[in-house]
C-alpha cells in the first residue's frame, strides 16, 4: 500500500491541517525545510511539533546553496537549528537541485560531497539526497558526473507523471500503480522516496498547493539496487540485490531489534531506521 507524504517550506505560508491531511489524504510522513543555505526556516520548529503531537514522523531538509559561505557551515547551521534528530525518522536530507550560480558541475558536486560528508561525520548517518535524473544529466546541473561517494545516500527523486498545478492524486491504488522514478545514473535504480507531484492542488488539509511524495515499499520478490541498499545495512545479509527468504529473515530480525512489527516488509518505519545504519563496506 502506498505511503504518502508531503514536503513544505516557510514559503508555503499557510498552516496546514495536518490531521485532515492524515485522515482524509492518507499522509503518513512529512519533510520540512530546515534551512535555505544559512537562512533558517522560521516555521520548521512549529510544524515539527505539530506533526509530532499527531504521531506523524517528519524529517528536515537543507536546500544547499552554492557560493554562500561553505557547505560545511550550511550543514552545521541547519543541524543546530534542527536540534536533536529522532532516529525513528529519516536523517536530514540535502536538496541539491538548484542553480549552480557560476560553479562548474565538478565544483558543485564537490560542494554536495562535502555537505554529505559533514552530515555523515556529524550525525553518524548519510543524508537523504533530493535530486532528479533530469537535473543530474543536465549540463547546467550535475553534467552526468559519477558520484561514487554519494551512493550510500538514500535517493529522494523528483519525477512527475502529472503536470505541476494539477489536482492532487492520493488514491492509494493509483499511487501504488505509479512507475518507479528514474534515478540519476550513479544510483542505478535505487530509490527510497519519490516526489511524484509538484504543487498539487486540493490535497486534504492544504488550502493552496502541496508537493506529494511516496515511500518505496520493498518486500520479498523485489530485486535491484534498492534491495542492495537494504542488504548492506542488515547484519549477515548477502548483498546480491535479490530479496529472497534469507533477506526477509534478516529484515525481520532487524525489525525485532528495533521494536517494529517483524513482517519482513521494508516500508516507512523500517526504511527510516535503516537509513541510520552505516552500510557494510
N, C-alpha and C positions, 0 to 999 in steps of 0.2 A: 504494500500500500504506500502511496506517495506520502512523503513527509515534507510539508510545505512551510516555507519561512519567508520573512521579509527582511530587507535591509533599508535603513533610513539614516539620514544625517540632519543636522540642525537646519539646513537649508529648507527642509521639509518642516515648516513651522507649525503645522497642525499638531494637536495632541491626539494621537491615535487611541481609539477604544480597543485596547489590547484584548480585553475579554471577548468582545464581539468578533475580533479577528480570529481568536482561538475557537470560539464556539460556532460561529457561522462560516468562517473561511477555512477552518482546519489548520490555522497557523500553529506550528509546534516549536519554532525556534526563530531567533532574530539576530541580525548583525547590526551593530550600532557604530556609527563613525565616532572614533575617539578623538581624532585629530586630522587636520589638513596641514601637512608639513609640521610647523611648530605651533600652529594655531589650535588650541583646544576646542573641542566641540562643546558648547555650553549646555546642551541638553543630554549629554551622554549619561551622567550620573542619575539624573531624574528618570530617564527611560529605563536604565538598567534596573533601578529599584522597583519601578512599576512592574516590569516583567518578572523580576524575582518574586515579588509578592504573589504573582499568579502561578508561580512554578514553571515559567517558560524560560528555558535556557537561552542565554544570549552571549555573543562574543564580540569583542571590539575589532575595529579595523582602522588602520592608519593609511590615509591617502598620501603616499610618498611623493614628495615634491622636489624636483631637481634644482640645483643651483641655489639652494636655501640652506645655509649652514652646512651640516654634514648628515649623511644618512644615519650615522650613529646617534647624533644629537636628536634627530627626529624620533627615532625609536625610544631613546631614553625619556624624552618628554612625554611621548604617548603612554609609555608604561607607567610613568609617575602619575599621570592624570588618571589612568585606569585604576591603579592600586592593585591589591592582590587579586590574582585571577583564580576563578573557580575551576579546578581541574576536572570537574564533571562536565564542563563546557569546552568548546573548541578553544585553542590558544588564539592569540591575536592574529589578524590577517593583515597582509600587505596588499593594498591596491596599487598596482604598478602600471595601470593602463592610462597613462597621461601624456601630455605634451612633453617631449624631451627638453624643450627650452634651450636649444642650441647644442646640447650634448650629442655626441655620436651614439650610435646604437651600442657600441662596445663600452663607452663611458657610462651610459645609462644602465647597462647590465651590471657593470661594476658597482654602481650605486645600489642596485637592488640586491646584489650578492652581499655587499657589506651590511645592508639593513637586515637581510636574512640571518647573517652570521651573528649580528648583535642581538637579535631576538633569541637565537638559539643559546648563546652564551649567557643571556640574562635570565631566561626562564626555564632552560633545560629542554626545550622543545622547539621544533621548527615552526615558523609561522605558516598559516594557510596562505596561499598565493592566489590573488584575483587577477585574471587577465583573460585573453581570448586568443584563439588561433589566428584570427584575422590580424589582431594587433601584433602578435609575435612575428608573423610573416611580413608585415608591412615594412618597407624600407624606412618609413617615418616612425616606426615603432621599434621593435627589437631586431629587425633586419634578419630574422630567421637564424639567429645565433644559437649555438649549442649552450646548454646551461647545466652541466653535469653536477655542479654543487647545489643546485636548487631543486633537483627532482625528488628529494626526500620530503618536500613540502606537498601537502595535500592540495590538489587543484580545485579552485573555485572558478569555474569557467563561464564566461558570458557567451551565450548563444541563443538568439531569439528566433523561435519558429513562428512568432506572432509579431505584428507591427508594434512599434512604440505607440503609446497612447491609445491602444485598443482595449476593449473590455477585458477585465481580469478573468483569467482562466484558472479555476481552482477546484473543479470537479475532480475527485480523486481518480476515477477511471481514465479521464482524459489526460491528466498529468502523468499517470502511470505509463500511458502508452507513448509518451514522447520519446524520440530518439535520443541517444546519449549525445552530450555536447562534444564536438571535436576539440581535442586537447592540442595545445602547442606541441610541436614535434618532440621536444626533449622528454615529454611525459608519456609518449606513446598514446595509449587510450585510457590513462589513469584519470579519474575524476572522483571528487567527493561531494561537491556541491555544484549545482547547475543553476545559474541565474537565467531563467527561461523566459522572463518577460520584464521589459523595462517600462516604467511609468504607466503601469496598468491602471485602468480606470474602474472604480466601483468595487474594489476589494473590500469586504466587510470590515468595518472599523476605521476605514480611511475615507475622509471626505474629498480628497483630491487624488493623488497618484501614489503608487507603491511599486517597488521592484520586487518581483516574486522569484523565489528560489525553491529548489527541491534537493533532498538528500539522496545520494546513491545508496540504495538498499542492496546488499550483496549477500547471496546465500549459496548453498550447495548447488553445483552445476555451472556456476559462473567461471569465467576464465579471463585472463588478460592482466594488464598492468595494475589495475586497482586491486586485484587479488594478490599480486606480488607485494604491493604496498602494505596490505594487511598482513601477509605472511611474514614479512620482515620484522613485524612487531609482536609476533606470537612466539613465545619460547618453544623451541623444539620443532617448529613447523618447517617443512621443506618449502623453499621458495621456488616453486615450479609454475606458478600462475594458474594452477588448476584447483578450484575449490571443491575438493572431494571430501570423503568421510573423515580423513585424518585432520584436514584443516577445520572442518566443522567441530571436531572434538577439541581442537586447540582453541577455537573461538569460545566454546562452552566453558572450558577451563578458565580462560581469561575473564569471561563474564562472571563466573562464580567468584573469582578473586576480587572483582570489583563490586560485588553485591548486586549484580544485574540478573535479570531472568536469563537462565542458561538455555537459550533456544537455538544457538548456532547460527543466528542471523545477524549480520553486521548492519544495523540500522543506525538511527540518530545517536542513541545513548552509547552504543559500543564504538561507533566511529569517533565520537568525541573523546572517549577515553583513550582509544588507540593513538589519536593524534598527539598525545602527551608522551608516548613511548618512543624512545630513541630507536631507530632502525638498526637491525643487526648489520654488521659490516659485511 
